[in-house]
Amino acid sequence: MKSSQFFISTLKEAPADAEIVSHKLMLRAGFIKRLGAGIYNYMPMGLRVIRKVEAIIREEMNRAGAVELLMPVVQPAELWQETGRFDKMGPELLRVKDRHERDFVIQPTSEEAVTDIARQELRSYKQLPKNFYHIQTKFRDERRPRFGVMRGREFTMKDAYSFDRDVAAAGKSYDAMYAAYCAVFDRLGLQYRAVAADTGAIGGDRSHEFQVIADTGEDALVYCPTSDYAANIELAESVALLAERAAPAQALEKTPTPGKATCEDVAALLGLPLERTVKSLVLATDERNEAGDIVKATVWLLLVRGDHALNEIKAGKLAGLKNGYRFATVAEIEEHFGCKPGYLGPIGLKKPVKVIADRTVANMSDFVCGANEADFHFTGVNWGRDLPEPDEVADIRNAQAGDPSPDGRGVLAIQRGIEVGHVFYLGTKYSKAMNATFLDEAGKPQFFEMGCYGIGVTRILGAAIEQSHDERGIVWPDSIAPFTVVLCPIGYDRSAEVKAAADQLHDDLQRLGIDVMLDDRGERPGAMFADWELIGVPHRVVLSDRGLKEGQVEYQGRRDAAATKLALAELVSHLQARLKAPAAAE
């Protein structure tokens, strides 16, 4: 490819509304152009990266035995009504009507459409297992689209859906997709972690996220450096930090704490470690009648150590809270505790509440908690002596760096990540809702065991840039760079020797299957180099009159600190060696 045949559009400065690095650099390098809020044109340079990402995904999905099809962007609402998601998904699901006033959706995912295919086409156990996938445009009507392609409204995803006869077979399909995802992200040249994750709104049981490691990531990943344990912080298990409860050593005492409404302030006032305090969080659940009116509210008191944070995902899985909860109102708090928030605790309640203690709190003794009276806390609090044992002991907090690993093989660390892939075991959630069955050996109908597997194709671009960039621009891995090698001839439009050598090298590299760009614009060296560093092409070759007279060119990898002079005759073999080297060596 020659630049005169292509389209290059770079900017010196990013638009003012660009917020994060990937958004700024994609706009500056001419990969995307904003069309509307969260909606972008993918320009030729950006589209080349997308197509390379798609090619890797497609090859690994095919290798894993998945079969490609294509489901529509616009889908009939009846399918979504069968599963209840037409109403449950809320405003993020874009609903439209056609000229006949029939309801449709602009799909953000395709479980319903693919399940409809399965119930029509997969009639016998002999046709199983089957895994269908597509790479398709999606739309999610984000309330606040931001961060460019990282949280846009329109995006491209690869979705795959497996159909199996039983749980054991579904597990094999899940494992095959997990392995395929590892192969995809290995080939993409990205540093990533596969972490156990919550299944979220899609539902199901078994779930892993594939997270690209980046300091700007929205997700906190909990892992053990000395074992294989890894999980999203939403799911990461938090073990009790006290092996057993010590015997009481202090008397219960009501202690003045004027104006000190937080655990941090109370600990500082009393000269105690924050770890000696207990934090109170008050939730409520509503019981409704058939008309949807609230007929009864139950108040819950959740206790975590003062230096810990409540994990709302874990709390939402507890028996009494899994059907939905909310934070209690001030009126409900005053009614049950006789006090406004800030000095709440489990002793001396006005009305009974359900008390859930985190594992660590359940083993604490001589701790500090609110006294349910403004400006006072209790010190020397002990379970059994000063208050009843909790109604339930559960893991309800976020894991922290330095906690023991749940597998007992070290301590936990935390790093940031950007989710770019997710694999779910769905079970029969959708097949039952849509009555999707096959006939087993006995001729009896059975519901499909399903899995779903997504990769954010366009999101990978943003994640890769967040992970790898410098002050000059993007640093792409070889596998997905818009061009692998750029030839920068100085004086291409003025020197017949430079032009001939550059054209010949371009043709030679192209014949070898190397994705090469020849910059024939005749730009000044500084401007030319700045463009390609911004764009992030991994390998640059500079040709000049002076160098060619000595039979030399200059080579520089995008991560190299300086250029290296090479004999022109050795350049091709040098490039081939660099292109075969591991990404970390670039």
C-alpha positions as CSV (number, residue, x, y, z in Angstrom):
1,M,0.0,0.0,0.0
2,K,1.2,3.5,-0.8
3,S,0.0,6.5,1.2
4,S,-1.2,8.2,-2.0
5,Q,-3.6,5.4,-2.5
6,F,-4.8,5.4,1.1
7,F,-6.4,8.0,3.4
8,I,-4.4,9.5,6.3
9,S,-5.9,12.1,8.5
10,T,-3.9,13.0,11.7
11,L,-4.4,15.9,14.2
12,K,-1.9,17.7,16.3
13,E,-4.4,18.1,19.2
14,A,-7.3,15.9,20.3
15,P,-10.8,17.5,20.4
16,A,-11.6,19.0,23.8
17,D,-14.4,16.4,24.6
18,A,-11.9,13.5,24.3
19,E,-11.4,12.2,27.9
20,I,-9.1,9.2,28.1
21,V,-5.9,8.3,26.2
22,S,-7.4,5.8,23.8
23,H,-10.1,8.3,22.8
24,K,-7.6,11.1,22.3
25,L,-5.2,9.0,20.3
26,M,-7.8,7.3,18.1
27,L,-9.2,10.7,17.1
28,R,-5.7,12.2,16.6
29,A,-4.5,9.3,14.6
30,G,-7.5,9.3,12.3
31,F,-8.9,6.0,13.4
32,I,-12.4,7.3,14.3
33,K,-14.5,10.4,13.6
34,R,-17.4,11.3,15.9
35,L,-20.8,11.2,14.2
36,G,-23.0,11.6,17.3
37,A,-22.9,10.9,21.0
38,G,-21.3,7.5,21.4
39,I,-21.5,6.9,17.6
40,Y,-18.4,6.9,15.4
41,N,-17.3,6.5,11.8
42,Y,-14.4,4.0,11.6
43,M,-12.0,5.6,9.2
44,P,-9.8,3.5,6.9
45,M,-6.9,3.3,9.4
46,G,-9.1,2.2,12.2
47,L,-11.0,-0.3,10.0
48,R,-7.8,-2.1,9.1
49,V,-7.2,-2.8,12.8
50,I,-10.8,-4.0,13.3
51,R,-10.5,-6.4,10.3
52,K,-7.3,-7.8,11.7
53,V,-8.9,-8.4,15.1
54,E,-11.9,-10.0,13.4
55,A,-9.6,-12.3,11.3
56,I,-7.9,-13.6,14.4
57,I,-11.2,-14.2,16.2
58,R,-12.7,-15.9,13.2
59,E,-9.7,-18.2,12.8
60,E,-9.7,-19.3,16.4
61,M,-13.5,-19.7,16.6
62,N,-13.4,-21.8,13.4
63,R,-10.5,-23.9,14.8
64,A,-12.6,-24.5,18.0
65,G,-15.5,-25.9,15.9
66,A,-17.9,-22.9,16.0
67,V,-19.9,-22.2,12.9
68,E,-20.4,-18.7,11.6
69,L,-23.7,-17.2,10.7
70,L,-25.1,-13.7,10.8
71,M,-28.1,-12.5,12.8
72,P,-29.8,-9.2,12.2
73,V,-29.3,-6.0,14.0
74,V,-33.1,-5.3,14.1
75,Q,-35.0,-8.1,15.8
76,P,-38.8,-8.7,16.4
77,A,-39.8,-7.7,19.9
78,E,-41.8,-11.0,20.3
79,L,-38.7,-13.0,20.8
80,W,-37.5,-10.6,23.6
81,Q,-41.0,-10.7,25.1
82,E,-40.8,-14.5,25.4
83,T,-37.8,-14.2,27.7
84,G,-39.1,-11.1,29.5
85,R,-36.0,-9.0,28.5
86,F,-38.1,-6.6,26.4
87,D,-39.3,-5.1,29.7
88,K,-36.5,-6.0,32.0
89,M,-33.6,-4.5,30.1
90,G,-34.8,-0.9,30.7
91,P,-33.8,2.1,28.6
92,E,-30.5,0.6,27.4
93,L,-32.5,-1.5,25.0
94,L,-33.5,0.7,22.0
95,R,-37.1,-0.1,21.0
96,V,-38.5,1.0,17.7
97,K,-41.8,0.5,15.7
98,D,-42.2,-0.1,12.0
99,R,-44.8,1.5,9.8
100,H,-47.3,-1.2,10.9
101,E,-46.8,-0.2,14.6
102,R,-45.1,-3.6,15.3
103,D,-42.4,-3.5,18.0
104,F,-38.7,-4.2,17.2
105,V,-35.4,-3.9,19.1
106,I,-32.0,-2.8,18.0
107,Q,-30.2,-5.7,19.5
108,P,-27.3,-5.4,22.1
109,T,-27.0,-9.2,22.1
110,S,-28.6,-12.1,20.4
111,E,-29.6,-14.9,22.8
112,E,-33.2,-14.8,21.7
113,A,-32.5,-14.8,18.0
114,V,-30.0,-17.7,18.2
115,T,-32.3,-19.7,20.5
116,D,-35.1,-19.3,18.0
117,I,-32.8,-20.8,15.3
118,A,-31.9,-23.7,17.6
119,R,-35.5,-24.6,18.4
120,Q,-36.4,-24.7,14.7
121,E,-33.2,-26.4,13.3
122,L,-31.7,-28.6,16.1
123,R,-34.3,-31.2,16.6
124,S,-32.3,-34.2,17.7
125,Y,-29.5,-35.0,20.1
126,K,-27.6,-36.3,17.0
127,Q,-27.1,-32.7,15.9
128,L,-25.4,-31.7,19.1
129,P,-23.1,-30.1,20.2
130,K,-23.4,-27.0,18.1
131,N,-21.9,-23.6,18.5
132,F,-23.1,-20.7,16.3
133,Y,-21.2,-17.3,16.2
134,H,-21.4,-14.0,14.4
135,I,-19.5,-10.8,14.3
136,Q,-22.2,-8.0,14.3
137,T,-23.0,-4.4,15.0
138,K,-24.6,-3.9,18.4
139,F,-26.4,-0.9,20.0
140,R,-26.8,-0.1,23.7
141,D,-28.5,3.2,24.5
142,E,-26.0,4.3,27.1
143,R,-27.2,7.1,29.4
144,R,-23.8,8.8,29.3
145,P,-21.7,7.5,26.3
146,R,-18.1,8.4,26.9
147,F,-14.4,7.4,26.5
148,G,-14.8,6.9,22.7
149,V,-15.1,3.2,21.7
150,M,-14.7,2.1,25.3
151,R,-18.3,3.1,26.2
152,G,-20.0,3.9,23.0
153,R,-23.6,3.3,22.0
154,E,-22.9,1.5,18.7
155,F,-20.1,-1.1,18.7
156,T,-19.1,-4.4,17.1
157,M,-19.0,-7.7,19.0
158,K,-18.4,-11.4,18.3
159,D,-21.1,-13.4,19.9
160,A,-21.1,-17.2,20.1
161,Y,-23.7,-19.5,21.5
162,S,-23.3,-23.2,22.3
163,F,-26.1,-25.8,22.5
164,D,-25.6,-29.1,24.3
165,R,-27.6,-32.1,25.5
166,D,-26.5,-32.0,29.1
167,V,-24.5,-30.2,31.8
168,A,-21.3,-32.3,31.2
169,A,-21.4,-31.6,27.5
170,A,-22.0,-27.9,28.1
171,G,-19.0,-27.8,30.3
172,K,-16.8,-29.2,27.5
173,S,-18.1,-26.5,25.2
174,Y,-17.4,-23.9,27.8
175,D,-13.9,-25.2,28.2
176,A,-13.3,-25.2,24.4
177,M,-14.4,-21.6,24.2
178,Y,-12.3,-20.6,27.2
179,A,-9.3,-22.1,25.4
180,A,-10.2,-20.4,22.2
181,Y,-10.3,-17.1,23.9
182,C,-6.9,-17.6,25.4
183,A,-5.6,-18.3,21.9
184,V,-7.3,-15.2,20.6
185,F,-5.8,-12.9,23.2
186,D,-2.4,-14.5,23.0
187,R,-2.4,-13.8,19.2
188,L,-3.6,-10.3,19.7
189,G,-0.4,-9.7,21.6
190,L,-2.2,-8.2,24.6
191,Q,-1.3,-8.7,28.3
192,Y,-4.5,-10.0,29.8
193,R,-6.0,-12.1,32.6
194,A,-8.9,-14.5,32.6
195,V,-10.8,-13.9,35.9
196,A,-13.8,-15.6,37.5
197,A,-16.7,-13.1,37.3
198,D,-20.3,-12.4,38.2
199,T,-22.8,-13.4,35.6
200,G,-24.7,-10.1,35.8
201,A,-27.9,-9.4,33.9
202,I,-27.4,-12.2,31.3
203,G,-27.6,-14.8,34.1
204,G,-26.2,-18.3,34.4
205,D,-23.7,-20.0,36.7
206,R,-20.2,-20.3,35.4
207,S,-18.5,-17.1,34.1
208,H,-15.1,-15.7,33.3
209,E,-14.0,-12.3,32.1
210,F,-11.0,-11.7,29.8
211,Q,-9.5,-8.4,31.0
212,V,-6.8,-6.4,29.2
213,I,-4.4,-5.2,31.9
214,A,-4.3,-1.3,32.0
215,D,-3.9,1.2,34.8
216,T,-6.9,3.1,33.4
217,G,-9.2,0.0,33.5
218,E,-12.6,0.3,35.1
219,D,-12.5,-3.1,36.8
220,A,-10.4,-4.2,39.8
221,L,-8.9,-7.7,39.3
222,V,-8.0,-9.7,42.3
223,Y,-5.3,-12.4,41.8
224,C,-2.6,-14.3,43.6
225,P,0.9,-13.9,42.1
226,T,1.9,-17.3,43.5
227,S,-1.1,-19.4,42.3
228,D,-3.7,-19.5,39.5
229,Y,-6.4,-17.7,41.5
230,A,-7.9,-14.7,39.7
231,A,-11.3,-13.1,40.0
232,N,-13.1,-9.8,39.4
233,I,-13.4,-8.0,42.7
234,E,-17.2,-8.4,42.4
235,L,-16.7,-12.1,42.8
236,A,-13.4,-12.5,44.6
237,E,-13.8,-14.5,47.8
238,S,-12.7,-12.7,51.0
239,V,-11.6,-15.1,53.8
240,A,-11.9,-14.3,57.5
241,L,-8.9,-12.3,58.5
242,L,-9.2,-13.7,62.1
243,A,-9.0,-17.5,62.5
244,E,-11.1,-17.5,65.6
245,R,-12.8,-15.1,68.0
246,A,-10.7,-14.1,71.1
247,A,-12.2,-14.0,74.6
248,P,-13.5,-10.6,75.7
249,A,-10.8,-8.5,77.4
250,Q,-12.7,-5.2,77.8
251,A,-15.9,-4.0,79.4
252,L,-18.6,-2.6,77.2
253,E,-18.5,1.2,77.5
254,K,-20.5,4.0,75.9
255,T,-17.9,6.5,74.8
256,P,-18.5,10.1,73.6
257,T,-17.4,10.7,70.0
258,P,-18.7,14.2,69.3
259,G,-19.0,15.0,65.6
260,K,-17.2,11.8,64.6
261,A,-19.6,10.0,62.3
262,T,-17.1,7.9,60.3
263,C,-15.0,4.9,61.3
264,E,-11.8,6.7,60.3
265,D,-12.7,9.7,62.6
266,V,-13.7,7.5,65.5
267,A,-10.5,5.4,65.3
268,A,-8.4,8.6,65.2
269,L,-10.2,10.1,68.2
270,L,-9.9,7.0,70.3
271,G,-6.3,6.3,69.2
272,L,-7.3,2.8,67.9
273,P,-6.5,1.0,64.7
274,L,-9.2,1.3,62.1
275,E,-9.3,-2.5,62.1
276,R,-10.9,-2.3,65.6
277,T,-14.0,-0.6,64.3
278,V,-17.2,-2.0,62.7
279,K,-19.1,-0.2,59.9
280,S,-22.9,-0.4,59.8
281,L,-24.8,-0.4,56.4
282,V,-28.6,-0.5,56.4
283,L,-30.5,-2.0,53.5
284,A,-34.2,-2.7,53.0
285,T,-36.2,-5.3,51.0
286,D,-39.8,-4.7,49.9
287,E,-42.6,-7.3,49.8
288,R,-45.3,-6.3,47.2
289,N,-48.8,-7.5,46.5
290,E,-50.1,-8.5,43.1
291,A,-50.8,-4.9,42.2
292,G,-47.2,-4.0,42.8
293,D,-47.8,-2.0,46.0
294,I,-45.4,-2.3,48.9
295,V,-47.1,-4.2,51.8
296,K,-44.1,-4.8,54.0
297,A,-40.5,-3.7,54.2
298,T,-37.7,-5.6,56.0
299,V,-34.7,-3.8,57.3
300,W,-31.2,-5.4,57.2
301,L,-28.1,-4.4,59.0
302,L,-24.8,-5.4,57.3
303,L,-21.6,-5.2,59.3
304,V,-18.1,-4.9,57.8
305,R,-14.8,-4.0,59.4
306,G,-14.1,-0.3,59.4
307,D,-11.3,-0.5,56.8
308,H,-13.4,-2.8,54.5
309,A,-16.0,-1.9,51.8
310,L,-19.4,-3.6,51.2
311,N,-19.5,-5.7,48.1
312,E,-23.0,-5.1,46.8
313,I,-22.8,-8.0,44.3
314,K,-22.1,-10.5,47.0
315,A,-24.8,-9.0,49.2
316,G,-27.3,-9.3,46.4
317,K,-26.7,-13.1,46.3
318,L,-27.8,-13.7,49.9
319,A,-31.0,-15.5,50.4
320,G,-33.0,-12.6,51.7
321,L,-31.6,-10.0,49.3
322,K,-31.3,-11.9,46.0
323,N,-34.7,-10.7,44.8
324,G,-33.5,-7.1,45.0
325,Y,-32.8,-4.6,47.7
326,R,-32.3,-0.9,48.3
327,F,-30.6,1.3,50.8
328,A,-32.9,2.1,53.7
329,T,-34.5,5.6,53.9
330,V,-33.6,8.0,56.7
331,A,-37.1,7.5,58.1
332,E,-36.7,3.7,58.2
333,I,-33.3,4.0,59.8
334,E,-34.7,6.4,62.5
335,E,-37.7,4.1,63.1
336,H,-35.5,1.0,63.7
337,F,-32.3,2.5,65.2
338,G,-33.7,5.6,66.9
339,C,-30.8,7.6,65.3
340,K,-29.7,9.2,62.1
341,P,-26.9,7.6,60.0
342,G,-23.4,8.1,61.4
343,Y,-23.7,6.5,64.8
344,L,-25.5,3.2,63.9
345,G,-24.8,-0.1,65.4
346,P,-26.3,-3.5,66.4
347,I,-26.9,-2.8,70.1
348,G,-30.0,-1.2,71.5
349,L,-32.3,-1.3,68.4
350,K,-35.8,0.2,68.5
351,K,-37.2,-2.4,66.2
352,P,-35.7,-5.8,65.2
353,V,-33.6,-6.0,62.0
354,K,-31.9,-8.8,60.2
355,V,-28.1,-8.7,61.1
356,I,-25.6,-10.0,58.7
357,A,-21.9,-9.9,59.7
358,D,-19.0,-10.3,57.4
359,R,-16.8,-13.3,58.1
360,T,-14.1,-11.1,59.7
361,V,-16.5,-9.1,61.8
362,A,-18.1,-12.4,63.2
363,N,-14.6,-13.3,64.7
364,M,-13.9,-9.8,66.1
365,S,-13.9,-9.1,69.9
366,D,-13.6,-5.9,71.8
367,F,-14.6,-3.9,68.8
368,V,-16.1,-0.4,68.3
369,C,-19.5,0.3,66.8
370,G,-22.2,3.0,66.8
371,A,-24.3,3.4,69.9
372,N,-27.5,4.4,68.0
373,E,-27.2,7.8,69.7
374,A,-25.7,10.9,68.1
375,D,-22.1,11.6,69.2
376,F,-21.6,8.2,70.9
377,H,-20.0,4.8,70.1
378,F,-19.7,1.6,72.1
379,T,-16.2,0.3,72.8
380,G,-15.3,-3.1,74.0
381,V,-18.2,-4.8,72.1
382,N,-18.3,-8.6,72.1
383,W,-20.6,-11.1,70.4
384,G,-22.7,-13.2,72.8
385,R,-22.0,-11.0,75.8
386,D,-23.2,-7.6,74.6
387,L,-25.4,-8.5,71.6
388,P,-26.8,-11.7,70.1
389,E,-24.9,-13.6,67.5
390,P,-25.6,-12.4,64.0
391,D,-28.5,-13.8,62.0
392,E,-26.1,-14.8,59.3
393,V,-22.3,-14.8,58.7
394,A,-21.3,-14.3,55.1
395,D,-18.6,-13.0,52.8
396,I,-20.0,-9.5,52.0
397,R,-16.9,-7.4,51.6
398,N,-14.5,-6.5,48.8
399,A,-11.2,-8.4,48.9
400,Q,-8.1,-6.2,49.5
401,A,-4.5,-6.5,48.5
402,G,-2.6,-8.5,51.1
403,D,-5.6,-10.7,52.1
404,P,-4.9,-14.4,52.1
405,S,-5.7,-16.0,48.8
406,P,-8.8,-18.2,49.0
407,D,-6.8,-21.2,47.6
408,G,-4.4,-20.9,50.5
409,R,-1.4,-20.5,48.2
410,G,-0.3,-16.9,48.9
411,V,-1.7,-13.4,49.3
412,L,-3.8,-11.4,47.0
413,A,-2.8,-8.5,44.8
414,I,-5.0,-6.1,42.8
415,Q,-4.6,-4.6,39.4
416,R,-6.8,-2.7,37.0
417,G,-8.3,-4.2,33.8
418,I,-10.6,-3.5,30.9
419,E,-13.1,-6.2,30.1
420,V,-12.9,-7.2,26.4
421,G,-14.3,-10.7,26.5
422,H,-16.8,-12.7,28.6
423,V,-17.8,-16.4,28.6
424,F,-21.0,-17.6,30.4
425,Y,-22.5,-20.9,31.1
426,L,-26.2,-20.1,30.8
427,G,-27.8,-23.5,31.4
428,T,-31.5,-23.6,30.4
429,K,-32.3,-20.0,31.2
430,Y,-33.2,-19.1,27.6
431,S,-34.2,-22.5,26.3
432,K,-36.8,-22.9,29.0
433,A,-38.1,-19.4,28.4
434,M,-38.5,-20.0,24.7
435,N,-39.4,-23.7,24.9
436,A,-36.4,-24.7,22.8
437,T,-36.0,-28.4,23.0
438,F,-34.5,-31.4,21.2
439,L,-35.4,-35.1,21.3
440,D,-33.1,-37.4,23.3
441,E,-32.4,-41.1,22.5
442,A,-35.7,-42.0,24.0
443,G,-37.6,-39.5,21.8
444,K,-38.3,-37.3,24.8
445,P,-38.0,-33.5,24.5
446,Q,-35.1,-31.9,26.6
447,F,-34.2,-28.3,27.0
448,F,-30.8,-27.2,25.5
449,E,-28.0,-26.5,27.9
450,M,-26.6,-23.2,26.6
451,G,-23.4,-21.1,26.8
452,C,-22.7,-17.7,25.4
453,Y,-19.4,-16.1,24.6
454,G,-18.7,-12.5,23.7
455,I,-15.7,-10.5,22.6
456,G,-15.8,-6.7,22.2
457,V,-14.2,-6.3,18.8
458,T,-14.1,-2.5,18.7
459,R,-13.5,-2.2,22.4
460,I,-10.2,-4.2,21.9
461,L,-8.9,-1.2,20.0
462,G,-9.4,1.1,22.9
463,A,-8.1,-1.4,25.4
464,A,-4.9,-2.1,23.4
465,I,-4.2,1.6,23.2
466,E,-4.8,2.1,27.0
467,Q,-2.4,-0.7,27.6
468,S,0.3,0.4,25.2
469,H,1.1,4.0,24.3
470,D,3.7,6.6,25.0
471,E,4.0,10.4,24.7
472,R,4.4,10.0,20.9
473,G,1.3,8.0,20.3
474,I,0.0,4.4,19.9
475,V,2.2,1.3,20.2
476,W,0.4,-1.5,18.4
477,P,1.3,-5.2,18.7
478,D,2.4,-6.5,15.3
479,S,-0.7,-8.7,14.9
480,I,-3.3,-5.9,14.8
481,A,-1.4,-2.8,13.7
482,P,-3.0,-1.1,10.7
483,F,0.3,-1.7,8.9
484,T,3.2,-3.8,10.2
485,V,6.0,-1.9,8.5
486,V,6.2,1.7,7.2
487,L,8.8,2.8,4.7
488,C,9.7,6.5,5.1
489,P,11.8,7.6,2.1
490,I,13.3,11.0,2.6
491,G,13.0,13.0,-0.7
492,Y,10.9,10.4,-2.4
493,D,9.5,13.1,-4.7
494,R,13.0,14.5,-5.4
495,S,15.4,11.6,-5.6
496,A,15.2,9.0,-8.4
497,E,17.5,6.7,-6.3
498,V,15.4,6.9,-3.2
499,K,12.2,6.4,-5.1
500,A,13.5,3.3,-6.9
501,A,14.9,1.8,-3.8
502,A,11.7,2.4,-1.8
503,D,9.4,1.1,-4.5
504,Q,11.6,-2.1,-4.9
505,L,11.6,-2.7,-1.1
506,H,7.9,-2.1,-0.9
507,D,7.3,-4.7,-3.6
508,D,9.7,-7.2,-2.1
509,L,8.0,-7.0,1.4
510,Q,4.6,-7.2,-0.2
511,R,5.5,-10.4,-2.1
512,L,6.6,-11.9,1.3
513,G,3.1,-11.2,2.7
514,I,4.3,-8.4,5.0
515,D,1.7,-5.7,5.5
516,V,3.8,-2.7,4.4
517,M,2.9,1.0,3.9
518,L,5.1,3.2,1.7
519,D,4.8,6.9,2.6
520,D,5.1,8.6,-0.8
521,R,3.7,11.9,0.2
522,G,7.0,13.7,0.1
523,E,6.6,15.0,3.6
524,R,9.4,16.5,5.7
525,P,11.1,13.7,7.8
526,G,9.9,15.2,11.2
527,A,6.3,15.4,10.1
528,M,6.4,11.9,8.5
529,F,8.0,10.3,11.5
530,A,5.5,12.0,13.9
531,D,2.5,10.7,11.9
532,W,3.6,7.1,11.9
533,E,4.6,7.2,15.6
534,L,1.2,8.6,16.4
535,I,-0.5,5.9,14.3
536,G,1.6,3.3,16.0
537,V,3.1,1.2,13.2
538,P,5.5,-1.2,14.9
539,H,8.4,-1.2,12.4
540,R,9.9,1.8,10.5
541,V,12.5,1.8,7.8
542,V,14.0,5.1,6.6
543,L,15.7,5.4,3.2
544,S,17.8,8.4,2.2
545,D,20.2,9.4,-0.5
546,R,23.1,9.5,1.9
547,G,22.3,6.1,3.4
548,L,21.7,4.4,0.0
549,K,25.1,5.6,-1.2
550,E,26.6,3.6,1.7
551,G,24.3,0.7,1.0
552,Q,22.4,1.3,4.3
553,V,19.0,2.1,5.7
554,E,17.8,2.9,9.2
555,Y,15.5,0.6,11.1
556,Q,13.6,1.4,14.3
557,G,11.1,-0.6,16.2
558,R,8.3,1.5,17.7
559,R,9.5,0.5,21.2
560,D,13.2,1.0,20.3
561,A,15.0,4.0,21.9
562,A,17.0,4.7,18.8
563,A,17.4,3.7,15.1
564,T,19.8,1.0,13.9
565,K,21.7,1.2,10.7
566,L,21.5,-1.9,8.5
567,A,22.8,-3.0,5.2
568,L,20.0,-2.7,2.7
569,A,20.7,-6.3,1.6
570,E,20.1,-7.5,5.2
571,L,17.0,-5.5,5.9
572,V,14.4,-8.1,4.7
573,S,15.9,-10.9,6.8
574,H,16.2,-8.6,9.8
575,L,12.5,-7.6,9.5
576,Q,11.5,-11.2,9.2
577,A,13.3,-12.1,12.4
578,R,11.8,-9.2,14.2
579,L,8.3,-10.1,13.0
580,K,8.7,-13.7,14.3
581,A,10.0,-12.5,17.7
582,P,7.7,-12.5,20.8
583,A,5.7,-9.2,21.2
584,A,7.6,-8.4,24.4
585,A,10.8,-8.2,22.5
586,E,9.5,-5.4,20.2
